[in-house]
Amino acid sequence: MGGIQRSSARPRAETGERGRGRAASDGQDGWPVAVVGAGPAGLVAAITLARAGIRTLVLNRRTAVFSHPRATVVSLRSMELFRSWGLEEALSAGGTDVDWRMLVAPTLSDASTGELIEVGYPSRRESALISPTRPGCVPQDHLETVLLDHLRTLPAADVELGVRVEGVRAGGTDYLLRLRDAASGASREIRASYVIGADGGRSVVRQSLRIGATVVDGLLRSSSAVIHAPLWDVVGPSRYGIYVTEEPESGTFLPAGYGDRWLYGFSSQERVVALTTDQMIARIRVAAGVPDLAVRVVDQRRFSFAAAIADRFRAGRAFLVGDAAHRVTPRGGTGMNTAIADAYNLGWKVSWVLQGWVTDELLDTYEVERRPVAEHNMARSLDPMGSRRTVAEEVRVDLGGRLPHVWLDTPGGRVSSLDLLGPGLTRLVPGDLPMDPDDPLGGPPIIVRRIDRAAAARLGADQPGGLLLRPDGVSWRTSNSVRDRADDDRAA
């Protein structure tokens, strides 16, 4: 099958003790993979690689997680990934139990008579029909903390915070990364066989690779504040992920963590004047409909709505993920989740190449598969009504064609069909279907999972040879055709 063949090169991945490993190529300070940036995209890429035993170095210019929550929605597919890593409980502990609907009312105190609007993410009831989990309301700073803590438990990974990447250039068969320590100012160079640029909208990696981007900027000017206020007492027993208020002007409240932590923001076509703390509190009290509301403002930020997409996501063995590859506005809440899906898609493919299971051609499918999703979410975010989408419209985009969820009874207990997936290929077959003892297919290891015929029929596995799946639950037959299109695009 396309893309699955033994590479003539020996695998470059090594699993070793935590810390700097041997050089990727020439005995100097080198790594099989260097990930630039420790936001959600960089952390997910690094975790995916390190869990596969690929020695991975993560570099981040900040010394700590950015404290402003920014994103608050963790999509259904993102939560499925984190559940597979055993992180669902830790993530939920720092979030809020909500139904993902938008409630629109004059003020928060009018919530009982407000209008409920779908935002493209399934409710609890809808999620239970299609997934073993559901979308989370988790602030980005907590999510990054959980991911960083998990990454640090993986022996194949090392993390260097407070290190700025100043440039990336080709150096023989590897890449040379020029680093500067934020505390001491000392500079040094390291080598990496693969580079993943997860360093945001102003990506140094993208600039170093001379990759251009199409940018749409100056759409709206916004101001946001992290606050603590007893707003759950104001809105009542029903809890939702987004509250839009109309007084004194349109504004948005987002639950941003456990307890009384919230984000409040508002936007304008004109320049947004910075508010003093007292002015912000006064505005929040009007929007809440509670004149004496106890409000504590922790942080304020101003920013512009902008969207962008890179001309290409790959240059040789260097790749762009997340905001380095594409940016969206906050409308729709897709930015962080698109980045997470990018990083996982690229991470398992690079790990397959480095383990010698497949040729480098498989990496062409990264952009072929992820660019259409980025373009869809970018267009949605540019739509003034982009936050108002039905679940039917958006959930297919989020799930990305993965295997349907079906509960299965096994000797080890009840599991989801998604729990059957392995790090290589997984073949689902009806339990009574005879199989040859040796699978003729070379390349990644194949785990055979036998399931009852009724479940096999529901999953599309009741066919000759069963159903062959990638680690992300996508049919390998489907990804074959995707790879063929990538080859056609290159030839054109």
PATIZA-991980 format. One record per residue (C-alpha): x, y, z. Coordinates in nm, 4 decimals, m for minus. Layout:
<atoms>
+----------+----------+----------+
|       px |       py |       pz |
+----------+----------+----------+
|        X |        Y |        Z |
...
+----------+----------+----------+
</atoms>
This chain:
<atoms>
+----------+----------+----------+
|       px |       py |       pz |
+----------+----------+----------+
|   0.0000 |   0.0000 |   0.0000 |
|   0.1211 |   0.3531 |  m0.0760 |
|   0.3738 |   0.4936 |   0.1674 |
|   0.4185 |   0.1735 |   0.3663 |
|   0.7484 |   0.0235 |   0.2745 |
|   1.0761 |  m0.0329 |   0.4471 |
|   1.3047 |   0.2696 |   0.4377 |
|   1.6572 |   0.1938 |   0.3225 |
|   1.7894 |   0.4230 |   0.5975 |
|   1.8269 |   0.2904 |   0.9475 |
|   1.5896 |   0.4403 |   1.2077 |
|   1.7370 |   0.7463 |   1.3756 |
|   1.5109 |   0.7319 |   1.6765 |
|   1.6558 |   0.6255 |   2.0073 |
|   1.4964 |   0.5776 |   2.3438 |
|   1.7368 |   0.6712 |   2.6178 |
|   1.7735 |   0.8439 |   2.9460 |
|   1.6199 |   1.1851 |   2.9918 |
|   1.8458 |   1.4701 |   2.8822 |
|   2.0583 |   1.5449 |   2.5798 |
|   2.1091 |   1.2427 |   2.3624 |
|   2.3750 |   1.1635 |   2.1092 |
|   2.3930 |   1.3791 |   1.8019 |
|   2.1471 |   1.3286 |   1.5200 |
|   2.4303 |   1.3069 |   1.2679 |
|   2.7802 |   1.4178 |   1.3524 |
|   2.8432 |   1.3673 |   1.7219 |
|   2.7755 |   1.7296 |   1.8197 |
|   2.4803 |   1.8491 |   2.0247 |
|   2.2060 |   1.7097 |   1.8014 |
|   1.8555 |   1.5672 |   1.8149 |
|   1.6326 |   1.3618 |   1.5867 |
|   1.3582 |   1.6253 |   1.6357 |
|   1.3633 |   1.9803 |   1.7697 |
|   1.0278 |   2.1417 |   1.8471 |
|   1.0327 |   2.5211 |   1.8650 |
|   0.7552 |   2.6500 |   2.0907 |
|   0.5788 |   2.4993 |   2.3923 |
|   0.2198 |   2.6047 |   2.3331 |
|  m0.0485 |   2.3398 |   2.2689 |
|   0.0848 |   2.2573 |   1.9198 |
|   0.4458 |   2.2178 |   2.0275 |
|   0.3599 |   2.0189 |   2.3381 |
|   0.1263 |   1.7800 |   2.1524 |
|   0.3834 |   1.7223 |   1.8768 |
|   0.6559 |   1.6537 |   2.1327 |
|   0.4376 |   1.4223 |   2.3416 |
|   0.3341 |   1.2236 |   2.0334 |
|   0.6976 |   1.1784 |   1.9323 |
|   0.8303 |   1.1069 |   2.2817 |
|   0.5586 |   0.8510 |   2.3527 |
|   0.6849 |   0.6694 |   2.0426 |
|   1.0388 |   0.6747 |   2.1853 |
|   1.1686 |   0.9483 |   1.9538 |
|   1.4265 |   1.1690 |   2.1263 |
|   1.2763 |   1.5158 |   2.1111 |
|   1.3972 |   1.8551 |   2.2342 |
|   1.1424 |   2.1293 |   2.3055 |
|   1.2646 |   2.4897 |   2.3088 |
|   1.0554 |   2.7789 |   2.4393 |
|   1.1459 |   3.1446 |   2.4842 |
|   0.9194 |   3.1867 |   2.7872 |
|   1.0226 |   3.0473 |   3.1222 |
|   0.6661 |   2.9637 |   3.2291 |
|   0.3199 |   2.8995 |   3.0889 |
|   0.1476 |   3.2191 |   2.9704 |
|  m0.1048 |   3.3029 |   3.2443 |
|  m0.3762 |   3.4633 |   3.0276 |
|  m0.6223 |   3.1793 |   2.9493 |
|  m0.6876 |   3.2767 |   2.5839 |
|  m0.8696 |   2.9658 |   2.4488 |
|  m1.1220 |   2.7870 |   2.6703 |
|  m1.2797 |   2.5182 |   2.4488 |
|  m1.1156 |   2.1779 |   2.4046 |
|  m1.2954 |   2.0120 |   2.1159 |
|  m1.4356 |   1.6611 |   2.1127 |
|  m1.1484 |   1.5234 |   1.9040 |
|  m0.8880 |   1.6979 |   2.1197 |
|  m1.0428 |   1.5487 |   2.4335 |
|  m1.0415 |   1.2044 |   2.2711 |
|  m0.6679 |   1.2375 |   2.2138 |
|  m0.6016 |   1.3517 |   2.5697 |
|  m0.8232 |   1.0725 |   2.7026 |
|  m0.6082 |   0.8210 |   2.5115 |
|  m0.3040 |   0.9625 |   2.6954 |
|  m0.4758 |   0.9319 |   3.0339 |
|  m0.5021 |   1.3103 |   3.0822 |
|  m0.8783 |   1.3636 |   3.0737 |
|  m0.9205 |   1.3741 |   3.4508 |
|  m0.6278 |   1.6125 |   3.5047 |
|  m0.7609 |   1.8488 |   3.2376 |
|  m1.1150 |   1.8435 |   3.3727 |
|  m0.9891 |   1.9211 |   3.7229 |
|  m0.8870 |   2.2694 |   3.6078 |
|  m1.1972 |   2.3363 |   3.4004 |
|  m1.5704 |   2.3839 |   3.4363 |
|  m1.8559 |   2.1450 |   3.3631 |
|  m2.0623 |   2.3230 |   3.0957 |
|  m2.2798 |   2.2526 |   2.7953 |
|  m2.1313 |   2.4017 |   2.4820 |
|  m2.4017 |   2.6459 |   2.3833 |
|  m2.3971 |   3.0257 |   2.3593 |
|  m2.6486 |   3.2119 |   2.5752 |
|  m2.7362 |   3.5630 |   2.4552 |
|  m2.9116 |   3.8043 |   2.6932 |
|  m2.9125 |   4.1767 |   2.7762 |
|  m2.7156 |   4.1025 |   3.0959 |
|  m2.6076 |   3.7908 |   3.2841 |
|  m2.8867 |   3.8470 |   3.5347 |
|  m3.1305 |   3.7972 |   3.2438 |
|  m2.9853 |   3.4540 |   3.1615 |
|  m3.3056 |   3.2657 |   3.2455 |
|  m3.4826 |   3.4359 |   2.9540 |
|  m3.1866 |   3.4454 |   2.7160 |
|  m3.1558 |   3.2785 |   2.3761 |
|  m2.9551 |   2.9565 |   2.3398 |
|  m2.7534 |   2.9164 |   2.0198 |
|  m2.5471 |   2.6255 |   1.8871 |
|  m2.1748 |   2.6936 |   1.8469 |
|  m2.0641 |   2.3850 |   1.6521 |
|  m1.9655 |   2.1711 |   1.9522 |
|  m2.1875 |   1.8820 |   2.0672 |
|  m2.3834 |   1.8910 |   2.3923 |
|  m2.3483 |   1.6249 |   2.6613 |
|  m2.6304 |   1.4208 |   2.5064 |
|  m2.4950 |   1.4562 |   2.1535 |
|  m2.1415 |   1.3693 |   2.2619 |
|  m2.2570 |   1.0504 |   2.4326 |
|  m2.3866 |   0.9238 |   2.0974 |
|  m2.0600 |   0.9694 |   1.9069 |
|  m1.7709 |   0.9636 |   2.1548 |
|  m1.6452 |   0.8192 |   2.4834 |
|  m1.5865 |   1.1763 |   2.6064 |
|  m1.7140 |   1.5278 |   2.5366 |
|  m1.5759 |   1.8758 |   2.4684 |
|  m1.4084 |   2.0393 |   2.7658 |
|  m1.4224 |   2.3902 |   2.9044 |
|  m1.0574 |   2.4161 |   3.0052 |
|  m0.8490 |   2.7359 |   2.9998 |
|  m0.5424 |   2.7157 |   2.7792 |
|  m0.2994 |   2.7935 |   3.0605 |
|  m0.4204 |   2.4913 |   3.2576 |
|  m0.4118 |   2.2701 |   2.9492 |
|  m0.0534 |   2.3723 |   2.8747 |
|   0.0475 |   2.3035 |   3.2343 |
|  m0.0993 |   1.9504 |   3.2209 |
|   0.0673 |   1.8780 |   2.8858 |
|   0.4036 |   2.0144 |   2.9983 |
|   0.3926 |   1.8059 |   3.3171 |
|   0.3108 |   1.4948 |   3.1123 |
|   0.5875 |   1.5645 |   2.8604 |
|   0.8417 |   1.5883 |   3.1413 |
|   0.7555 |   1.2314 |   3.2505 |
|   0.8580 |   1.0881 |   2.9113 |
|   1.2196 |   0.9648 |   2.9026 |
|   1.2673 |   1.0491 |   2.5324 |
|   1.1849 |   1.4188 |   2.5787 |
|   1.3801 |   1.7149 |   2.7108 |
|   1.2436 |   2.0671 |   2.7617 |
|   1.4443 |   2.3891 |   2.7714 |
|   1.2495 |   2.6966 |   2.8818 |
|   1.3868 |   3.0485 |   2.8582 |
|   1.5686 |   2.9685 |   2.5339 |
|   1.5016 |   3.1760 |   2.2235 |
|   1.5529 |   3.0313 |   1.8764 |
|   1.7029 |   3.3108 |   1.6671 |
|   1.7366 |   3.1278 |   1.3385 |
|   1.7183 |   2.7944 |   1.1585 |
|   1.9295 |   2.6972 |   0.8581 |
|   2.0178 |   2.3838 |   0.6676 |
|   2.3513 |   2.2324 |   0.7655 |
|   2.4344 |   1.9272 |   0.5591 |
|   2.1721 |   1.6610 |   0.6135 |
|   2.0484 |   1.8274 |   0.9333 |
|   1.9303 |   2.1704 |   1.0487 |
|   2.1278 |   2.4123 |   1.2619 |
|   1.9304 |   2.6071 |   1.5227 |
|   2.0864 |   2.9201 |   1.6711 |
|   1.9812 |   2.9554 |   2.0371 |
|   2.0129 |   3.2302 |   2.2965 |
|   1.9577 |   3.1835 |   2.6684 |
|   1.7167 |   3.4440 |   2.8052 |
|   1.8848 |   3.4695 |   3.1449 |
|   2.2544 |   3.4702 |   3.0566 |
|   2.2439 |   3.5907 |   2.6959 |
|   2.4765 |   3.3044 |   2.6009 |
|   2.4326 |   3.1662 |   2.2498 |
|   2.4970 |   2.8247 |   2.1027 |
|   2.4018 |   2.6070 |   1.8062 |
|   2.2391 |   2.2656 |   1.8014 |
|   2.1613 |   2.0192 |   1.5245 |
|   1.8323 |   1.8446 |   1.4517 |
|   1.7306 |   1.6040 |   1.1793 |
|   1.3725 |   1.7358 |   1.1825 |
|   1.2425 |   2.0745 |   1.2970 |
|   0.8836 |   2.1502 |   1.3950 |
|   0.8003 |   2.5202 |   1.4108 |
|   0.5283 |   2.5692 |   1.6704 |
|   0.6407 |   2.9212 |   1.7571 |
|   0.3273 |   3.1221 |   1.6871 |
|   0.2079 |   3.3789 |   1.4387 |
|   0.5470 |   3.5546 |   1.4210 |
|   0.7278 |   3.2262 |   1.3741 |
|   1.1050 |   3.2524 |   1.3530 |
|   1.1081 |   2.9072 |   1.1960 |
|   0.8741 |   3.0187 |   0.9169 |
|   1.0781 |   3.3338 |   0.8539 |
|   1.4053 |   3.1381 |   0.8536 |
|   1.2614 |   2.8991 |   0.5965 |
|   1.1499 |   3.1975 |   0.3852 |
|   0.7911 |   3.0793 |   0.3763 |
|   0.5424 |   3.3571 |   0.3063 |
|   0.1866 |   3.3871 |   0.4348 |
|  m0.1459 |   3.5375 |   0.3337 |
|  m0.2605 |   3.7656 |   0.6164 |
|  m0.5957 |   3.9306 |   0.6912 |
|  m0.5423 |   4.1820 |   0.9730 |
|  m0.7120 |   4.4751 |   1.1456 |
|  m1.0583 |   4.3155 |   1.1455 |
|  m1.1566 |   4.4078 |   1.5008 |
|  m0.9803 |   4.5534 |   1.8020 |
|  m1.0457 |   4.3710 |   2.1260 |
|  m0.9846 |   4.3972 |   2.4973 |
|  m1.0055 |   4.1099 |   2.7432 |
|  m0.9696 |   4.0732 |   3.1170 |
|  m0.9120 |   3.7774 |   3.3451 |
|  m1.1391 |   3.8252 |   3.6433 |
|  m1.2654 |   3.6568 |   3.9568 |
|  m1.6348 |   3.7150 |   4.0249 |
|  m1.9268 |   3.5031 |   4.1565 |
|  m2.0960 |   3.4927 |   3.8165 |
|  m2.2338 |   3.1402 |   3.8500 |
|  m2.4587 |   3.2773 |   4.1233 |
|  m2.5820 |   3.5345 |   3.8706 |
|  m2.6531 |   3.3093 |   3.5706 |
|  m2.8324 |   3.0378 |   3.7661 |
|  m2.8167 |   2.6556 |   3.7628 |
|  m2.7671 |   2.6062 |   3.3864 |
|  m2.4053 |   2.6393 |   3.2817 |
|  m2.2894 |   2.7167 |   2.9290 |
|  m1.9530 |   2.7726 |   2.7627 |
|  m2.0243 |   3.1209 |   2.6214 |
|  m2.2355 |   3.4110 |   2.7474 |
|  m2.2926 |   3.7126 |   2.5225 |
|  m2.4327 |   4.0259 |   2.6846 |
|  m2.5711 |   4.3373 |   2.5177 |
|  m2.5126 |   4.5960 |   2.7915 |
|  m2.3459 |   4.8440 |   2.7932 |
|  m2.2405 |   4.7171 |   2.4487 |
|  m2.1863 |   4.3677 |   2.3130 |
|  m1.9455 |   4.1687 |   2.5317 |
|  m1.8582 |   3.8064 |   2.6044 |
|  m1.8099 |   3.6124 |   2.9276 |
|  m1.6232 |   3.2808 |   2.9162 |
|  m1.5744 |   3.0452 |   3.2127 |
|  m1.1969 |   3.0244 |   3.2470 |
|  m1.1229 |   2.7659 |   3.5114 |
|  m1.2378 |   2.6129 |   3.8323 |
|  m1.4511 |   2.8306 |   4.0632 |
|  m1.5107 |   3.1973 |   3.9919 |
|  m1.2418 |   3.2590 |   3.7264 |
|  m1.3746 |   3.4122 |   3.4025 |
|  m1.2654 |   3.5907 |   3.0863 |
|  m1.4561 |   3.9016 |   2.9834 |
|  m1.3969 |   4.0650 |   2.6461 |
|  m1.5390 |   4.3148 |   2.4005 |
|  m1.4500 |   4.4280 |   2.0494 |
|  m1.4848 |   4.7297 |   1.8243 |
|  m1.4131 |   4.8314 |   1.4666 |
|  m1.2301 |   5.1307 |   1.6102 |
|  m0.9249 |   5.1436 |   1.8326 |
|  m1.0011 |   5.0028 |   2.1773 |
|  m0.8915 |   5.2415 |   2.4504 |
|  m0.7237 |   5.0750 |   2.7468 |
|  m0.9525 |   5.0789 |   3.0499 |
|  m0.8350 |   5.1367 |   3.4023 |
|  m0.9124 |   4.8614 |   3.6493 |
|  m1.2019 |   5.0650 |   3.7925 |
|  m1.3424 |   5.1292 |   3.4440 |
|  m1.3254 |   4.7611 |   3.3569 |
|  m1.4985 |   4.6653 |   3.6807 |
|  m1.7739 |   4.9203 |   3.6138 |
|  m1.8304 |   4.7789 |   3.2654 |
|  m1.8415 |   4.4215 |   3.3948 |
|  m2.0985 |   4.5148 |   3.6587 |
|  m2.3253 |   4.6655 |   3.3934 |
|  m2.2839 |   4.3585 |   3.1698 |
|  m2.3582 |   4.1286 |   3.4626 |
|  m2.6595 |   4.3309 |   3.5677 |
|  m2.5362 |   4.3449 |   3.9277 |
|  m2.4362 |   4.6998 |   4.0365 |
|  m2.2465 |   4.5853 |   4.3475 |
|  m2.0880 |   4.2707 |   4.2010 |
|  m1.7600 |   4.1765 |   4.3705 |
|  m1.5039 |   4.1769 |   4.0864 |
|  m1.1290 |   4.1311 |   4.1007 |
|  m0.9377 |   4.2017 |   3.7785 |
|  m0.6240 |   3.9880 |   3.7494 |
|  m0.4979 |   4.0804 |   3.4031 |
|  m0.5943 |   4.2822 |   3.0945 |
|  m0.4860 |   4.2399 |   2.7319 |
|  m0.5610 |   4.4125 |   2.4031 |
|  m0.5286 |   4.2459 |   2.0638 |
|  m0.6501 |   4.2593 |   1.7038 |
|  m0.8534 |   3.9940 |   1.5250 |
|  m0.6318 |   3.8532 |   1.2504 |
|  m0.6167 |   3.5473 |   1.0270 |
|  m0.3318 |   3.4063 |   0.8210 |
|  m0.2171 |   3.0952 |   0.6415 |
|   0.1351 |   3.0023 |   0.5346 |
|   0.2096 |   2.9437 |   0.1678 |
|   0.3265 |   2.5959 |   0.2588 |
|   0.3572 |   2.3925 |   0.5764 |
|   0.6782 |   2.2069 |   0.4835 |
|   1.0275 |   2.2892 |   0.3622 |
|   1.2402 |   1.9753 |   0.3438 |
|   1.2362 |   1.8194 |   0.6911 |
|   1.1141 |   2.1368 |   0.8617 |
|   0.7423 |   2.1795 |   0.9295 |
|   0.4997 |   2.4412 |   1.0590 |
|   0.2150 |   2.3623 |   1.2985 |
|  m0.0458 |   2.5689 |   1.4817 |
|  m0.0283 |   2.9474 |   1.4559 |
|   0.3045 |   2.9254 |   1.2728 |
|   0.1129 |   2.7603 |   0.9882 |
|  m0.2240 |   2.9317 |   1.0232 |
|  m0.4005 |   3.1802 |   1.2477 |
|  m0.7716 |   3.2282 |   1.3011 |
|  m0.9764 |   3.4827 |   1.4939 |
|  m1.1419 |   3.3768 |   1.8215 |
|  m1.4758 |   3.3205 |   1.6429 |
|  m1.5696 |   2.9541 |   1.6562 |
|  m1.3073 |   2.8555 |   1.9113 |
|  m1.1127 |   2.6466 |   1.6584 |
|  m0.7612 |   2.7910 |   1.6770 |
|  m0.6142 |   2.5821 |   1.9574 |
|  m0.7932 |   2.2663 |   1.8459 |
|  m0.6723 |   2.3013 |   1.4869 |
|  m0.3195 |   2.3342 |   1.6262 |
|  m0.3596 |   2.0220 |   1.8414 |
|  m0.4833 |   1.8182 |   1.5455 |
|  m0.1956 |   1.9471 |   1.3283 |
|   0.0613 |   1.8456 |   1.5856 |
|  m0.0731 |   1.4947 |   1.6390 |
|  m0.1070 |   1.4335 |   1.2649 |
|   0.2532 |   1.5376 |   1.2024 |
|   0.3909 |   1.3777 |   1.5187 |
|   0.2915 |   1.0190 |   1.4507 |
|   0.3979 |   1.0456 |   1.0858 |
|   0.7459 |   1.1752 |   1.1729 |
|   0.7770 |   0.8993 |   1.4331 |
|   0.6950 |   0.6360 |   1.1704 |
|   0.9627 |   0.7745 |   0.9381 |
|   1.2263 |   0.7880 |   1.2123 |
|   1.1483 |   0.4302 |   1.3153 |
|   1.2098 |   0.3204 |   0.9587 |
|   0.8543 |   0.1978 |   0.9075 |
|   0.7746 |   0.4215 |   0.6088 |
|   0.9480 |   0.6484 |   0.3630 |
|   0.9617 |   1.0250 |   0.3912 |
|   0.6835 |   1.0493 |   0.1298 |
|   0.4240 |   0.9940 |   0.4008 |
|   0.5068 |   1.3397 |   0.5389 |
|   0.3618 |   1.4994 |   0.2237 |
|   0.0176 |   1.3960 |   0.3507 |
|   0.0518 |   1.6286 |   0.6514 |
|  m0.0234 |   1.9447 |   0.4542 |
|  m0.2624 |   1.7688 |   0.2153 |
|  m0.4764 |   1.6628 |   0.5116 |
|  m0.4398 |   1.9670 |   0.7366 |
|  m0.4556 |   2.2636 |   0.4961 |
|  m0.8244 |   2.2111 |   0.4033 |
|  m0.9159 |   2.2049 |   0.7728 |
|  m0.7144 |   2.5206 |   0.8387 |
|  m0.8778 |   2.6940 |   0.5421 |
|  m1.2247 |   2.5930 |   0.6608 |
|  m1.1637 |   2.7172 |   1.0138 |
|  m0.9987 |   3.0355 |   0.8904 |
|  m1.3000 |   3.1147 |   0.6705 |
|  m1.5314 |   3.0397 |   0.9607 |
|  m1.3387 |   3.2708 |   1.1898 |
|  m1.3592 |   3.5539 |   0.9360 |
|  m1.7385 |   3.5203 |   0.9184 |
|  m1.9029 |   3.7659 |   1.1646 |
|  m2.1474 |   3.4842 |   1.2421 |
|  m1.8723 |   3.2225 |   1.2650 |
|  m1.9425 |   3.1428 |   1.6292 |
|  m2.2967 |   3.0396 |   1.5390 |
|  m2.2711 |   2.7046 |   1.3643 |
|  m2.4682 |   2.3838 |   1.4025 |
|  m2.3099 |   2.0704 |   1.5408 |
|  m2.3941 |   1.8892 |   1.2163 |
|  m2.1895 |   2.1465 |   1.0213 |
|  m1.8754 |   2.1367 |   1.2345 |
|  m1.8389 |   1.8057 |   1.4176 |
|  m1.7340 |   1.6212 |   1.1002 |
|  m1.4542 |   1.8730 |   1.0512 |
|  m1.3387 |   1.8231 |   1.4093 |
|  m1.3468 |   1.4425 |   1.4015 |
|  m1.1563 |   1.4291 |   1.0731 |
|  m1.2995 |   1.1033 |   0.9370 |
|  m1.1887 |   0.8926 |   1.2309 |
|  m1.3349 |   0.5529 |   1.3207 |
|  m1.6907 |   0.5729 |   1.4650 |
|  m1.7244 |   0.5306 |   1.8392 |
|  m1.8949 |   0.2094 |   1.9515 |
|  m1.8923 |   0.0672 |   2.3030 |
|  m1.7531 |  m0.2876 |   2.3138 |
|  m1.7612 |  m0.5491 |   2.5886 |
|  m1.4211 |  m0.7136 |   2.6288 |
|  m1.2667 |  m0.9497 |   2.8873 |
|  m1.0971 |  m0.6406 |   3.0336 |
|  m1.4202 |  m0.4442 |   3.0580 |
|  m1.6191 |  m0.2017 |   2.8459 |
|  m1.4088 |  m0.0009 |   2.6003 |
|  m1.4656 |   0.2326 |   2.3090 |
|  m1.3751 |   0.1241 |   1.9587 |
|  m1.1308 |   0.4191 |   1.9692 |
|  m0.9464 |   0.2457 |   2.2541 |
|  m0.8456 |  m0.0357 |   2.0181 |
|  m0.6068 |   0.1828 |   1.8179 |
|  m0.2332 |   0.1258 |   1.8514 |
|   0.0817 |   0.3254 |   1.7679 |
|   0.1210 |   0.1429 |   1.4373 |
|  m0.1598 |   0.0052 |   1.2244 |
|  m0.4668 |  m0.1604 |   1.3741 |
|  m0.6718 |  m0.4157 |   1.1845 |
|  m1.0288 |  m0.4695 |   1.3041 |
|  m1.1819 |  m0.8001 |   1.1967 |
|  m1.4953 |  m0.9953 |   1.2930 |
|  m1.4068 |  m1.2566 |   1.5509 |
|  m1.5126 |  m1.5458 |   1.3283 |
|  m1.3225 |  m1.4282 |   1.0182 |
|  m1.0260 |  m1.6549 |   0.9347 |
|  m0.6960 |  m1.4695 |   0.8985 |
|  m0.3598 |  m1.5737 |   0.7573 |
|  m0.1071 |  m1.6155 |   1.0406 |
|   0.1342 |  m1.3765 |   0.8690 |
|   0.0204 |  m1.0438 |   0.7325 |
|   0.1992 |  m0.9881 |   0.3990 |
|   0.2159 |  m0.6125 |   0.4502 |
|   0.5590 |  m0.4699 |   0.5392 |
|   0.6233 |  m0.1557 |   0.7386 |
|   0.4520 |  m0.0501 |   1.0616 |
|   0.3544 |  m0.3216 |   1.3068 |
|  m0.0074 |  m0.4323 |   1.2804 |
|  m0.2216 |  m0.5135 |   1.5818 |
|  m0.5196 |  m0.7370 |   1.4973 |
|  m0.8290 |  m0.6727 |   1.7069 |
|  m1.1112 |  m0.9251 |   1.6826 |
|  m1.4563 |  m0.7860 |   1.7556 |
|  m1.8051 |  m0.9318 |   1.7360 |
|  m1.9711 |  m0.9315 |   1.3961 |
|  m2.2428 |  m0.6811 |   1.4914 |
|  m1.9828 |  m0.4261 |   1.6034 |
|  m1.7741 |  m0.5002 |   1.2954 |
|  m2.0748 |  m0.4216 |   1.0755 |
|  m2.1322 |  m0.0901 |   1.2539 |
|  m1.7664 |   0.0034 |   1.2103 |
|  m1.7348 |  m0.1053 |   0.8480 |
|  m1.4938 |  m0.3857 |   0.9381 |
|  m1.7130 |  m0.6708 |   0.8051 |
|  m1.5271 |  m0.6874 |   0.4740 |
|  m1.2471 |  m0.9053 |   0.3355 |
|  m0.9343 |  m0.8210 |   0.5311 |
|  m1.1308 |  m0.6229 |   0.7891 |
|  m1.0581 |  m0.2517 |   0.8445 |
|  m0.6999 |  m0.1216 |   0.8557 |
|  m0.6564 |   0.1968 |   1.0641 |
|  m0.3866 |   0.4552 |   1.1358 |
|  m0.3115 |   0.5681 |   1.4947 |
|  m0.5644 |   0.8523 |   1.4546 |
|  m0.8429 |   0.6109 |   1.3591 |
|  m0.8496 |   0.7110 |   0.9918 |
|  m0.8716 |   0.4286 |   0.7372 |
|  m0.5324 |   0.3567 |   0.5840 |
|  m0.7080 |   0.2998 |   0.2517 |
|  m0.8357 |   0.6587 |   0.2672 |
|  m0.4913 |   0.7960 |   0.3487 |
|  m0.3542 |   0.6052 |   0.0504 |
|  m0.5681 |   0.8122 |  m0.1831 |
|  m0.4632 |   1.1274 |   0.0038 |
|  m0.0974 |   1.0406 |  m0.0531 |
|  m0.1651 |   0.9789 |  m0.4218 |
|  m0.3145 |   1.3288 |  m0.4480 |
|  m0.0037 |   1.4716 |  m0.2823 |
|   0.2113 |   1.2971 |  m0.5432 |
|  m0.0085 |   1.4397 |  m0.8199 |
|   0.0208 |   1.7897 |  m0.6727 |
|   0.4020 |   1.7660 |  m0.6675 |
|   0.4096 |   1.6403 |  m1.0251 |
|   0.1906 |   1.9313 |  m1.1369 |
+----------+----------+----------+
</atoms>
